[in-house]
Structure formats: C-alpha cells, structure tokens
C-alpha cells in the first residue's frame, strides 16, 4: 500500500474505505472489519453518517494496533462554529472510542466554517488530531479559508471520478500544498461506469475490473480514494490494485472522459444547499 506525506509531515494511506450510507450498525461493523482484514488502514466516516460507533467498535475488534490505522471523521453543517465544533469533536471521539483522530474534516463549506476551522486548529495544536482538513471545498471557498487560516488544510476531500476530473481544482490544491482525496471515486456507478467500454477495454488488458482500473487511475494521479461497498468480494477487489500499472496512453484515454455534467453533488444548486442544511446528525 502506498502512502502520501501531508503538508505537516504525517503519512496518510492512498487507499481508504468509506462508510457513507451504511447506516445499519451490524453491517457497518462487518464490512469495516473486512476492509481492515483486506488491508485497508484508512477508514473514513462522518458524524452525519450515524455510524461512528460501529466504526469505532470495528476498529477495536480488528486487532490492528491503533497507530497502524488512519481514522477520519467530519463535522457537519449543524456542528459549525467554534463552540459547536469543539462539542462535535468530543462527541465523535466518544462514539469512536478513540483517544485521538488522524484526520478531522469540515464536511461542507456552509455555516460558520471559519469559526469551525479555528476549533480544528486549536485541537490540532493541542495534539488531539494529527491532521486537519476540509471536504467539498471548491477553489473559491478553499482560497477564502486559506486567506485567514493559521494552518493550511492538509486535505480537501472532493468529488472526483472519470466524469468529473477536477483538473483546475487539483492544480489549486497542489499550489496550496493540500492533498486531494476523492469521495465517490467510482462515480457511485453512475453513467454505467462499471460497464463503460473505454474503462472495461483497458481492464481487459490487465485482467482487472472497471473499478480496479478507475482506482488505479486515482492512485497514479496522486489522489487518495475512499471507495465504499457492502460486498466483501468487492471490498477485497477494490484494494488489490498494486499489481498493475496504467500506461501513459491509458491515462490519456481516461482523461478524455471528463465532463462536468456528471456531477453527483452540485453545491451551487439552491435546492441542494437547502437539502443539505435540512439534514441533521442523528447519533
């Protein structure tokens, strides 16, 4: 498994396992355990997912030393603001049954995220979090935050997949020294990604699935990816991408698939923003 060095010197795995929309605690516990057994060391959750407790129990039951795991969670819109974020962090840590977090993210660029960032900076400086970052911050919001931040975010987790390649955003993150992390790295299967003839055609050359090709593409672009699955065989398959390498020609072929029309989450759509604000953390 490959690692990347964040802007504060912390090593972060390039391959992670996400638990978005796995609300059933027994199922979440089961698949998280399997992911760790398959080799994943980066586990990504969030307060709003409602499964931090199940993730924490799986981490404890895995038998893997804590310092070999990289646990990420996030503060939701309703948890923004200095005081609210401080409370949200303590609640997340308690649910996860952990003494510290490896990465804590602001989940959305809405609400008092400037106040929330001050809380993250303080928690980081006091050693409660090894790295801090943001999620879904497009270039304008990211630059805005960095203008007043004492500590530049280590990570920005955004939607990235073959249909939304985020080339400009990646260039800006790189210029700021911020590591890109892809949520929805497989586009949630939209646009028939798993049967796309371009992707499957490349996969046939290496005897690899479409998912493995796309996850290898992320890895070779230097992007951390956190695919989610509840199927144990796919969890294992998604992790096994280090025994082949895409050629420059393969990478060029995949680059022409980019289109901004295949976005999963449109943060500029008023109804979508209203929907996000209506979601409450239920833990």
N, C-alpha and C positions, 0 to 999 in steps of 0.2 A: 504494500500500500504506500502511495506517495503522500508526502506532506508538503505544505507551503509554510513559509515563515511570514507571520503577520508583521505589521509595521512596529510592533513593540517587542519583537523577537520571539513571540510564542509560536510554537509549531501547531498547525491545525491540519487534520486529515483532509485529503482532497475528495474522499468518498464518504458520504454520510447517508444516514437512514432517517427519513421524515415520517412523522406520525399524524399528519394532518388528516382530519375526517375519520380517524379511528377512535370513535367515541366509546365503544364497548370496552370496559376496563380489562376483562379477561382476554379479549382478542388482542388488545394493545400490549398487554403483558406478554402474551405468547409470541407475537411477531417481533417484539423488541428483543426478547431473549434469543429468538432465532437469528435476528440480524447480528447480534453480538457474537453468537456462535459461528456465523458465516464469515466473520472477520471485520465487520464494521466496528469502528471505535468512536465515530461521531454520531450522536443521536440528537435530533432536532425536534423540539416540541414548543409549546407556547401556552400561556395561561388561558387564552381563549379556546384552545382545543379541548380543554376539560379532561385531559389525560395525563397530566403531570404526575399524579400519584401512581398511576400504573407504570409509567416510565421509570420512576424512582424505584419502585419495587422490583422491576425487571433488572435494573442496574445493580441493585443489591444482591439479587438472586443469581446473577450471571457468574459470580465468582472471579470476575476480572478485576484486578486492582484498580482502585479509583483513579490513580494517576495515569493509567493507560487509556482512560476513557475521556472523551471530549463532549461535554453536555451543554447544549444550547437551549435557552428558552427566551420568551419575549414578553414585553409589557404591552397590553392592548390600549386602544384609544381611551377607554374609560379609566385607565390607570396612568394617564399622562399628567404631568405636573410634578414638581419636586417632591412634595409630601406624599402624593398618591403613588408615585413610582417607588419611593422608599418602602411603602407598605406593601406594594405589589411584589417587590423583590423578596421581602421576608416571607410572604405567603407562598410564593413559588418555591423558595428554598425549603420551606417546611413540607410542602406537598411532595417535593422530590426527595426529601430526607437526605439532603446533601449539606456539607459544610461550606461549599463554595460552588460557583459556576465557572465554567470555562469560557462561555460567551453569553452575554446578555444583550438583547436587541430591542430597540424601539420598533414595534411591529408595523406601525403605519405613520405616514407623515402628516398626521392630523392631531388637533388638540394642542395642548401646551407641550410640544415635544422639546422646546428649548429648556423648559424647566425640568423635564424628564431627563434630558441629557446631563444637566448639572448633577442630578442624583446619580446617574451612571458613572460620571467622572469621579464623584466622591467615593462611591462603592469600589471603584477600581483602585483609586489611590490608597484606600484602606485595606486592599488585598482580598476583598470578598469576591471579586470577579477577575479572571485572568485576562480577559479582553472584552471590549465593548464595541457595539456597532449598531447598525440600523437595518431596516427591512423596508422594501418598496419605496425607497427614496430615489426619485428620478433626479436627473442632473441639477435642475433648478433648486429643489429642496436640499439636495446634498451640499451644494455650494453655499446655500444660505446657512445651513447648520455649521459648516466648517468656518464661516466668517467669524463666528463668536465662540467657537469651541476652544477650550483649553487643550483638549485631547482630540485629535482627529480620529474618526471611527476606524476601527481595524477591518471591519467587514461591512459590506452592503449586500443584503440578500434580496434579489430581484427576480422577476420572471424572465427566464432565458431558456430558449429552446430553438430548434432549427427554423421555426417560423417567425421567431422574434429574437434576433441575434444580438441586439443591443450594442452594436459596434461603437456608436458615438458615446454612449453611457460608459462602456468599458474603457474607452480612451480617457475619459474624465476621471474615472475611478483610479486608473493607473497613474495619472498625473498627480493625484492627491495621495497616492500611496495606500489606497484602500483595496482590499481583496474582494473580488466579486464572488458571490455564491448564488447558484441557481436554484430557485424553487420552481416546481413544475418543469423539471429538466426534460421530461418526456412529453411535454405539452398536454399532460393528462389524457394522452391518447387521442386528442382531437385531430381533426383533419386526416383521420386514418393513418396516423404516424406509423403504427406497427405493421401496416401493410403497404406503406409508401414504396413504390417501385424503385425510386432512387436509393432509399436507405436499405431496403432489403437486397437490392442488387449489390451494394457494397458489402453487406453482411455475408452474402453467398461466397464471396472471395475468401473470407476468413472462417467460414462455418460459424458465424456469430448471428445472434438475433438483431432485429432492428433496434431494440432497446440498448443492447450492448454497444452497437455502433454509435448511437447518439451519446451514450455516457462516455465512451472513449473520446468522442469529438469534444465534449466539455473538458475532459481531462487534458487533452492536448492543447486546448485554448487557454489553459491555466485557470479554469473556473471550477470551484468546488460545486458538487452536485449532491442533492439530497432526495433521490427518488423514494417514493412511497409505494408499498404494496402490502397486501394482506395474504398473499400466496407465497408459501415458504420456498417453493422452487424458483419463483421469480426473484425473490429477495436474494437467494444464492446466486442466481444467474446475473443479476444486476451488479453484483460485487466482482464477478470474475471477468475483468476487462484488462488485466495487465499482461496477458499472454499474446497480445497482438497490437499492432500499431498502424494507424491510418496513414496512407501516403499523402504527400502534398497535393496530389491530384484528387484524392478522396476528399480532403479538406476543402479544396476549391469547389468540388462538385456540391458538397453540402452547403457551402456559403451562398450559393445562388438560390437556395430555398427560402431565404429571408423575406418576410412580408410583415408589415405592421398590422395587417388586417386580422391576423390570427392570434389576437391578444386574449388571454384568459381573464385578466382583471384590468379594467380601464379606470384608473384613478382620477381621470379628468371628467368622467361622466357623472353629472349631478345625482342621478338616481342611485348610482353605485356608491357614491360617497354617503348618501343618506342611508343606504342599506348597511354599510359598514358601521356607521355611528349607532345604528339600532341594535347591533349585536352586543350582548353583554357577556361577561365572563361568568360561567356557572361552574363553580368548583365546590 
